[in-house]
């Protein structure tokens, strides 16, 4: 498990490795009370690389620019990860940048010191200049000095850089780590050294001996898996039909058909191509689809929601169940299926052979009938569901009595959505005395 940068730097600070003044930001408005003087650099805290190229590191000169940048960064995906925290750090002008690492080489069963006189984001140049020293016996400052010399360092830099390597190794051993990395280690014009970025890989098998690391790791596992938001294909404030699709192609086709029938699309939200690939309860994929439903049902002018999803039989059934449970939740009803039952279906239990299927169907019918009676008293949009991929019979049974219209043909689904949207508008005008 890789620690976040700010967590790695806390361990650097404890061991005596110099780091810049910094402050964690959990919301853009927190920058109003920033204690670090500008200019500063804002860094997305995600356990993955590629931040610079993805826009996850930004330099800002004042509070207004910082808040604007932070709002973008909190909603910026970096290899599928969203930050819950940004690190605001003093800006540092480095004259040189080095790469340093201590890593456990499982092949030879020994720690290895790595160093390059060309650190930074250009991996090719870094590797071309990479030097290696294997710690074959008990560690001594000799190994660190040997690495510095092999990197081509001279004079005071040998002492200062080898001192950093020694502290990295000390941290590596004390915490039973797999990796301690600094990239880059900044060198100022006066020869000052500064860990500008850091990475620490924790050995999962050693967490039992280090409860402080276990606590840190748990915050990453539980807190950093923010679901990716659905993509917005179109937003029209004058429209009254919301759309959910699971691919850009489906979205484009659906929009074209709606326009051909004089429909008025409002928002088209696209769940990622694989965003419904594993709808286990609590997963990012399930949350992503639920976010789409919530955004559309909460939009004031949307009267009809058209769901158009192309997937496998098992996943189509999961989508139907999720929508049913979502609607039931709007009326304070208990979900049709429990988490355990949904997972059993996802792993291949045939719907007809499920031991609790009869009970579940009975419960679903009772609840959906209750919902149907109360639906007319709410402002919830009408639902038109078009799922392709099988499980039609079981999904129709699951949605029986619910305030939805089931379609397996896209043309018919679009026609139904346009008709419902038009009827809703006419009824609304009639109630106001406009018709």
C-alpha positions as CSV (number, residue, x, y, z in Angstrom):
1,X,0.0,0.0,0.0
2,X,1.4,3.4,-1.0
3,X,1.0,6.2,1.4
4,X,-0.1,9.6,0.3
5,X,2.6,12.3,-0.2
6,X,1.7,14.3,2.9
7,X,1.7,11.1,5.0
8,X,5.1,10.2,3.7
9,X,6.4,13.6,4.4
10,X,5.2,13.4,8.0
11,X,7.4,10.3,8.4
12,X,10.3,12.2,6.7
13,X,9.9,15.0,9.2
14,X,10.0,12.7,12.1
15,X,13.2,11.0,10.9
16,X,14.9,14.3,10.2
17,X,14.6,14.5,6.4
18,X,14.0,18.2,5.5
19,X,10.6,19.0,4.0
20,X,8.9,22.3,3.1
21,X,6.2,24.0,5.2
22,X,2.9,22.6,4.2
23,X,-0.8,22.4,5.1
24,X,-3.5,19.9,4.2
25,X,-6.6,21.3,2.6
26,X,-9.9,19.3,2.7
27,X,-12.1,21.9,1.0
28,X,-11.3,24.8,-1.3
29,X,-12.6,27.4,1.2
30,X,-10.0,26.1,3.7
31,X,-7.5,28.1,1.6
32,X,-8.8,31.3,3.1
33,X,-7.0,30.4,6.4
34,X,-3.8,29.2,4.7
35,X,-0.9,29.8,7.0
36,X,1.8,29.5,4.3
37,X,2.8,32.6,2.4
38,X,2.2,32.7,-1.4
39,X,3.3,31.6,-3.9
40,X,2.4,28.0,-3.1
41,X,2.0,24.7,-5.0
42,X,-1.2,22.7,-4.7
43,X,-0.9,18.9,-5.0
44,X,-3.6,16.3,-5.4
45,X,-3.2,13.6,-2.7
46,X,-3.8,10.3,-4.5
47,X,-2.0,7.0,-4.2
48,X,-0.9,6.9,-7.8
49,X,1.5,8.6,-10.2
50,X,0.9,10.8,-13.2
51,X,-0.3,13.9,-11.2
52,X,1.8,16.4,-13.1
53,X,0.6,15.4,-16.6
54,X,-3.0,15.0,-15.4
55,X,-3.1,18.5,-13.9
56,X,-2.9,17.4,-10.3
57,X,-0.1,19.8,-9.4
58,X,-0.6,23.6,-9.8
59,X,1.2,26.7,-8.8
60,X,-0.9,29.6,-7.5
61,X,0.0,33.2,-6.6
62,X,-2.9,34.3,-4.4
63,X,-6.0,33.1,-2.5
64,X,-8.5,33.6,-5.4
65,X,-6.4,31.6,-7.8
66,X,-5.8,28.9,-5.2
67,X,-9.5,28.4,-4.5
68,X,-10.4,28.3,-8.2
69,X,-7.6,25.7,-8.8
70,X,-8.6,23.7,-5.8
71,X,-12.2,23.4,-7.0
72,X,-11.0,21.9,-10.2
73,X,-8.5,19.6,-8.6
74,X,-11.0,18.1,-6.1
75,X,-13.1,17.0,-9.1
76,X,-10.1,15.9,-11.3
77,X,-9.6,12.2,-11.7
78,X,-6.0,10.9,-11.7
79,X,-6.1,7.3,-13.0
80,X,-9.5,6.9,-11.6
81,X,-8.7,8.4,-8.2
82,X,-10.1,11.6,-6.7
83,X,-8.4,13.5,-3.9
84,X,-10.1,14.0,-0.6
85,X,-7.1,16.2,0.5
86,X,-4.9,18.6,-1.3
87,X,-1.4,19.5,0.0
88,X,-0.6,23.2,-0.1
89,X,3.2,23.6,0.1
90,X,5.7,26.4,-0.2
91,X,7.2,26.9,-3.6
92,X,10.9,25.9,-3.8
93,X,13.3,27.0,-6.5
94,X,15.7,24.0,-7.1
95,X,19.0,24.4,-8.9
96,X,19.3,20.6,-9.3
97,X,17.0,17.7,-8.8
98,X,18.1,14.2,-7.8
99,X,16.3,10.9,-7.4
100,X,16.9,8.7,-4.3
101,X,15.3,5.4,-3.2
102,X,15.7,2.6,-0.8
103,X,13.9,-0.5,-2.0
104,X,13.6,-4.1,-0.8
105,X,14.7,-6.4,-3.7
106,X,12.8,-9.6,-3.2
107,X,14.8,-11.4,-6.0
108,X,18.1,-11.1,-4.1
109,X,16.5,-10.7,-0.6
110,X,18.5,-7.6,0.1
111,X,17.9,-3.8,0.5
112,X,19.1,-1.8,-2.5
113,X,20.0,1.9,-2.6
114,X,19.1,3.8,-5.9
115,X,20.1,7.2,-7.0
116,X,20.1,9.4,-10.1
117,X,21.6,12.8,-10.7
118,X,18.6,13.5,-13.0
119,X,15.4,13.4,-10.9
120,X,12.0,14.6,-11.8
121,X,9.2,13.5,-14.1
122,X,11.4,12.5,-17.1
123,X,11.6,8.8,-16.4
124,X,13.7,7.9,-19.4
125,X,16.5,10.4,-18.4
126,X,16.2,9.3,-14.8
127,X,16.7,5.6,-15.7
128,X,19.7,6.4,-18.0
129,X,21.5,7.9,-15.0
130,X,20.3,5.5,-12.4
131,X,22.9,4.0,-10.0
132,X,22.5,1.1,-7.7
133,X,24.2,-0.1,-4.5
134,X,23.2,-3.4,-2.9
135,X,23.4,-3.4,0.9
136,X,25.1,-6.8,1.3
137,X,26.0,-6.7,5.0
138,X,25.0,-4.6,8.0
139,X,24.3,-1.1,6.8
140,X,26.9,1.6,7.4
141,X,27.4,5.2,6.1
142,X,29.8,3.7,3.6
143,X,26.9,2.4,1.4
144,X,25.3,5.9,1.3
145,X,28.6,7.6,0.4
146,X,29.3,5.0,-2.3
147,X,25.9,5.7,-3.9
148,X,26.6,9.5,-3.9
149,X,29.9,9.0,-5.5
150,X,28.5,6.7,-8.2
151,X,25.9,9.5,-8.9
152,X,28.8,11.8,-9.8
153,X,28.4,14.1,-6.8
154,X,31.3,16.0,-5.4
155,X,32.3,18.1,-2.4
156,X,29.7,19.0,0.1
157,X,27.0,17.3,-1.9
158,X,28.4,13.9,-1.1
159,X,28.0,14.6,2.6
160,X,24.5,16.2,2.4
161,X,23.0,13.6,0.0
162,X,24.5,10.6,1.7
163,X,23.1,11.9,5.0
164,X,19.6,11.9,3.4
165,X,20.2,8.3,2.2
166,X,21.1,7.2,5.7
167,X,18.0,8.7,7.2
168,X,15.9,7.1,4.4
169,X,17.4,3.7,5.3
170,X,16.8,4.2,9.0
171,X,13.1,4.9,8.2
172,X,13.0,1.9,5.9
173,X,14.2,-0.4,8.6
174,X,12.3,1.1,11.6
175,X,8.9,0.8,9.8
176,X,9.6,-2.5,7.9
177,X,8.9,-0.7,4.6
178,X,9.1,-2.0,1.0
179,X,10.1,1.4,-0.5
180,X,11.2,4.8,0.5
181,X,11.6,7.2,-2.4
182,X,12.3,10.9,-2.8
183,X,11.8,12.3,-6.3
184,X,12.9,14.9,-6.6
185,X,15.4,15.8,-3.9
186,X,15.8,19.5,-4.6
187,X,19.2,21.1,-4.4
188,X,19.2,24.9,-4.0
189,X,21.9,27.2,-5.4
190,X,23.4,27.3,-1.9
191,X,23.6,23.5,-1.7
192,X,20.5,23.1,0.6
193,X,18.7,19.8,0.2
194,X,14.9,19.4,0.3
195,X,12.6,16.5,-0.2
196,X,10.1,18.0,-2.7
197,X,8.1,14.8,-3.2
198,X,8.1,11.5,-1.4
199,X,6.7,8.0,-1.7
200,X,6.5,5.3,0.8
201,X,5.3,1.7,0.2
202,X,4.1,-0.1,3.3
203,X,4.7,-3.8,3.7
204,X,1.2,-5.2,4.3
205,X,2.5,-8.1,6.3
206,X,4.3,-5.8,8.7
207,X,1.3,-3.7,9.7
208,X,0.7,-5.9,12.8
209,X,4.0,-4.6,14.2
210,X,3.2,-1.0,13.3
211,X,-0.2,0.1,14.4
212,X,0.6,3.7,13.6
213,X,1.0,2.6,9.9
214,X,-2.1,0.5,10.0
215,X,-4.1,3.5,11.0
216,X,-2.7,5.6,8.2
217,X,-3.3,2.8,5.6
218,X,-6.9,2.5,6.8
219,X,-7.6,6.1,6.1
220,X,-6.4,5.6,2.5
221,X,-8.5,2.5,1.9
222,X,-11.7,3.9,3.5
223,X,-11.4,7.5,2.5
224,X,-9.8,7.8,-0.9
225,X,-12.0,5.8,-3.2
226,X,-14.3,8.6,-4.2
227,X,-16.5,7.3,-7.0
228,X,-15.9,8.8,-10.4
229,X,-18.7,11.2,-11.4
230,X,-20.8,10.5,-14.5
231,X,-19.7,12.4,-17.5
232,X,-22.1,15.1,-18.8
233,X,-22.8,14.9,-22.5
234,X,-25.3,17.7,-22.7
235,X,-26.9,20.3,-20.4
236,X,-30.0,22.3,-21.6
237,X,-31.9,24.3,-19.0
238,X,-34.9,24.3,-21.3
239,X,-35.1,20.5,-21.5
240,X,-37.3,18.2,-19.5
241,X,-35.9,14.7,-20.2
242,X,-32.9,13.3,-18.3
243,X,-30.8,10.5,-19.8
244,X,-28.5,7.9,-18.3
245,X,-26.4,5.8,-20.7
246,X,-23.3,3.6,-20.2
247,X,-21.4,4.7,-23.3
248,X,-20.9,7.8,-25.5
249,X,-22.2,5.9,-28.6
250,X,-25.5,5.1,-26.8
251,X,-25.8,8.6,-25.6
252,X,-25.3,10.1,-29.1
253,X,-27.9,7.6,-30.5
254,X,-30.4,8.4,-27.8
255,X,-30.1,12.1,-28.2
256,X,-30.5,11.9,-32.0
257,X,-33.7,9.9,-31.6
258,X,-35.1,12.3,-29.0
259,X,-34.5,15.3,-31.3
260,X,-36.0,13.4,-34.2
261,X,-39.2,13.0,-32.1
262,X,-39.2,16.7,-31.0
263,X,-38.1,15.6,-27.5
264,X,-36.4,18.1,-25.2
265,X,-33.3,16.5,-23.5
266,X,-32.1,18.3,-20.4
267,X,-29.0,16.4,-19.2
268,X,-27.3,13.3,-20.5
269,X,-25.1,11.6,-18.0
270,X,-22.7,8.9,-19.1
271,X,-21.7,6.1,-16.7
272,X,-18.2,4.9,-17.8
273,X,-18.1,2.0,-20.2
274,X,-17.1,-0.3,-17.4
275,X,-18.9,1.7,-14.7
276,X,-21.6,-0.9,-14.2
277,X,-19.3,-3.8,-14.5
278,X,-19.4,-4.7,-10.8
279,X,-22.4,-3.4,-9.0
280,X,-21.6,-4.8,-5.5
281,X,-23.1,-2.7,-2.8
282,X,-20.9,0.1,-1.8
283,X,-18.6,-0.2,-4.9
284,X,-17.6,2.9,-6.8
285,X,-19.5,1.6,-9.8
286,X,-22.8,1.3,-7.9
287,X,-22.3,4.8,-6.4
288,X,-21.6,6.2,-9.8
289,X,-24.9,5.0,-11.2
290,X,-26.7,6.1,-8.1
291,X,-25.1,9.6,-8.4
292,X,-26.5,9.9,-11.9
293,X,-30.0,9.0,-10.7
294,X,-29.8,11.4,-7.8
295,X,-28.6,14.3,-10.0
296,X,-31.5,13.8,-12.5
297,X,-34.3,13.2,-9.9
298,X,-33.2,16.3,-8.0
299,X,-33.2,18.6,-11.1
300,X,-36.3,20.8,-10.9
301,X,-37.3,20.8,-14.6
302,X,-36.7,17.1,-15.5
303,X,-40.0,15.3,-15.8
304,X,-38.8,12.0,-17.3
305,X,-35.7,10.0,-16.9
306,X,-34.7,7.7,-19.7
307,X,-32.2,5.0,-18.8
308,X,-30.5,3.3,-21.8
309,X,-28.0,0.7,-20.7
310,X,-26.4,-2.1,-22.8
311,X,-24.8,-4.8,-20.7
312,X,-24.9,-8.5,-19.9
313,X,-27.9,-10.4,-18.5
314,X,-26.6,-10.4,-14.9
315,X,-25.6,-6.8,-15.0
316,X,-28.9,-5.8,-16.5
317,X,-30.7,-7.4,-13.6
318,X,-28.4,-5.6,-11.1
319,X,-29.2,-2.3,-12.8
320,X,-32.9,-3.0,-12.5
321,X,-32.5,-3.9,-8.8
322,X,-30.5,-0.8,-8.1
323,X,-33.1,1.5,-9.7
324,X,-35.9,-0.3,-7.8
325,X,-34.1,0.1,-4.5
326,X,-33.4,3.7,-5.3
327,X,-37.1,4.4,-5.9
328,X,-38.1,2.5,-2.8
329,X,-35.6,4.6,-0.8
330,X,-37.3,7.8,-1.9
331,X,-40.4,6.6,0.0
332,X,-38.6,5.3,3.0
333,X,-39.1,1.7,2.0
334,X,-36.7,-1.2,2.7
335,X,-34.6,-2.2,-0.4
336,X,-36.0,-5.2,-2.3
337,X,-32.7,-7.1,-2.1
338,X,-30.1,-7.2,0.7
339,X,-26.4,-6.7,-0.1
340,X,-25.7,-10.4,0.4
341,X,-28.5,-11.4,-2.0
342,X,-27.3,-8.9,-4.7
343,X,-23.8,-10.3,-4.4
344,X,-25.0,-13.8,-4.8
345,X,-26.8,-12.9,-8.0
346,X,-23.7,-11.1,-9.3
347,X,-21.6,-14.2,-8.8
348,X,-23.8,-16.3,-10.9
349,X,-26.7,-17.7,-8.9
350,X,-29.6,-18.3,-11.3
351,X,-32.6,-16.2,-10.5
352,X,-34.9,-19.1,-10.5
353,X,-32.8,-21.1,-8.1
354,X,-32.3,-18.4,-5.5
355,X,-33.6,-19.8,-2.2
356,X,-35.2,-16.5,-1.2
357,X,-36.4,-15.5,-4.7
358,X,-40.1,-16.2,-4.0
359,X,-40.0,-14.2,-0.8
360,X,-38.1,-11.4,-2.5
361,X,-40.6,-11.2,-5.4
362,X,-43.5,-11.1,-2.9
363,X,-41.8,-8.3,-0.9
364,X,-41.1,-6.4,-4.1
365,X,-44.7,-6.5,-5.2
366,X,-46.0,-5.4,-1.8
367,X,-43.5,-2.5,-1.6
368,X,-43.9,-1.4,-5.2
369,X,-47.7,-1.4,-4.8
370,X,-47.3,0.9,-1.8
371,X,-45.0,3.1,-3.7
372,X,-47.3,3.3,-6.7
373,X,-50.2,4.7,-4.5
374,X,-47.9,7.4,-3.2
375,X,-46.1,8.3,-6.4
376,X,-48.8,10.6,-7.7
377,X,-48.3,12.8,-4.6
378,X,-44.6,13.4,-5.3
379,X,-42.6,15.4,-7.8
380,X,-40.4,12.5,-8.8
381,X,-39.9,12.2,-12.6
382,X,-41.3,9.3,-14.6
383,X,-38.8,6.5,-15.4
384,X,-38.4,4.8,-18.8
385,X,-36.0,1.9,-18.5
386,X,-34.4,0.3,-21.5
387,X,-32.0,-2.5,-20.6
388,X,-30.4,-4.7,-23.2
389,X,-28.5,-7.9,-22.4
390,X,-31.1,-10.3,-21.1
391,X,-32.9,-10.8,-17.7
392,X,-35.9,-9.1,-19.2
393,X,-38.5,-11.3,-17.5
394,X,-37.0,-11.1,-14.1
395,X,-36.4,-7.4,-14.3
396,X,-39.9,-6.7,-15.4
397,X,-41.2,-8.7,-12.5
398,X,-39.0,-6.8,-10.2
399,X,-40.2,-3.5,-11.5
400,X,-43.9,-4.5,-11.6
401,X,-46.1,-1.9,-10.0
402,X,-43.2,0.6,-9.8
403,X,-43.5,4.1,-11.4
404,X,-41.5,3.0,-14.4
405,X,-42.1,1.9,-18.0
406,X,-40.1,-1.1,-19.2
407,X,-38.9,-1.2,-22.8
408,X,-36.5,-3.4,-24.7
409,X,-36.6,-1.4,-27.9
410,X,-34.9,2.0,-28.0
411,X,-37.3,3.6,-30.5
412,X,-40.2,2.7,-28.3
413,X,-38.4,3.8,-25.2
414,X,-37.7,7.2,-26.8
415,X,-41.3,7.6,-28.0
416,X,-42.6,6.7,-24.5
417,X,-40.2,9.3,-22.9
418,X,-41.3,12.1,-25.2
419,X,-44.9,11.2,-24.8
420,X,-44.6,11.2,-21.0
421,X,-42.7,14.5,-21.0
422,X,-45.3,16.2,-23.2
423,X,-48.2,14.9,-21.0
424,X,-46.5,16.1,-17.9
425,X,-46.1,19.6,-19.3
426,X,-49.7,19.7,-20.5
427,X,-51.0,18.6,-17.1
428,X,-48.8,21.2,-15.4
429,X,-50.2,23.9,-17.6
430,X,-53.7,22.7,-17.2
431,X,-53.4,22.9,-13.4
432,X,-52.1,26.5,-13.7
433,X,-55.1,27.4,-16.0
434,X,-52.9,27.9,-19.1
435,X,-54.7,25.2,-21.2
